[in-house]
Amino acid sequence: MTEETDLPDEEKEFFEHHRFVADPRQSLLRIDKFVTDRITNVSRSKIQSAADANAILVNNKPVKSSYKVKPCDVISIVMPHPPHEFELIAEDIPLNIVYEDEALIIINKEAGMVVHPGHGNYTGTMLNALLYYFRADANAHPYLVHRIDKDTSGILVVAKTEVSQASLAKYFFDHDIERKYWALVWGDFDTDQGTIVGNIGRNFRNRLMMDVFPDESQGRHAVTHYQVMERFRYVTLIECQLETGRTHQIRAHMRHIGHNLFNDALYGGNAVLKGTTFTKYKQFVTNCFQIIPRQALHAKSLGFIHPTTKQKLFFDSELPNDMQQVILKWRNYINTNHEFM
């Protein structure tokens, strides 16, 4: 299973690392024993931890390590990161580290940085930077738990041990993570808050895009809650809280209800979608696009239970400079152009 490296992670997505089909004559056998016998250099305890984190699926459903494999069962080992098809190289790249302890590290990622290597981005990623950062600590290694898009800025957590990764991955799987994003979107809203429910799957024409479908046979159940933070008539600053985590969830859901993210080229937000026909207005929007040459989306906060101490952690961040500048320009524009209101 592969992934386009510039897809976000608003949304967590699991990737298949191993797949086995039980023989038609397979006798009943605990799945931790079954898998350990088939994967080299892996301990049974690690397989059990993976099962606890819902990373072992049988016929597409998570099972515990005590599950007994039956004839013709399809067993998948899934992880919250794509299989490594290349050597990860340590690179001295600056990182904005918000917090760190023995179990995890919190990073405020800048827009433009890819989270992990992949097709077209084999170097210069956050994982390359973390590998260099951990070079002096033999006990630490970057284990991805979730991702955010290359052109989305904001807070994300990376585990430093496999045990922490398994615990954090389970939190994401069970939706026990509090994640809030701020986005500037096209258009005004009739109400101050709302909820979008729509099944998200790959767009049939453009596989880089996600689309919203009427049933779960074509997409995965997804729920986004939004709250209006500030209105600028033609665009609106909103806060989104994810109940589920799907690839491009905010971008696809907002496009679905006619509120494309500002300057989101992939989802059509890089055109003048709302406003007047005045040349002056169009030039104003173009100037805003130049200030923020990406989708106006920031992973603002993240809250979860620490995998070791079991204490509640919460991390918040300021909006990046490009979003702050664009919001200020819209605020000033609306306040000084009453004839267009």
Secondary structure, 3 states (H helix, E strand, C coil): CCCCCCCCCCCCCCEEEEEEECCCCCCCEEHHHHHHCCCCCCCHHHHHHHHHCCCEEECCEECCCCCEECCCCEEEEEECCCCCCCCCCCCCCCCCEEEECCCEEEEEECCCCCCCCECCECCCCHHHHHHHHCCCCCCCCCEECCCCCCCCEEEEEEECCHHHHHHHHHHHHCCCCEEEEEEEEECCCCCCEEEEECEEEECCCCCCCEEEECCCCCCECCEEEEEEEEECCCEEEEEEEECCCCCCHHHHHHHHCCCCECCCCCCCCCCCCCCCCCHHHHHHHHHHHHHCCCCCEEEEEEEEECCCCCCEEEEECCCCHHHHHHHHHHHHHHHHCHHHC
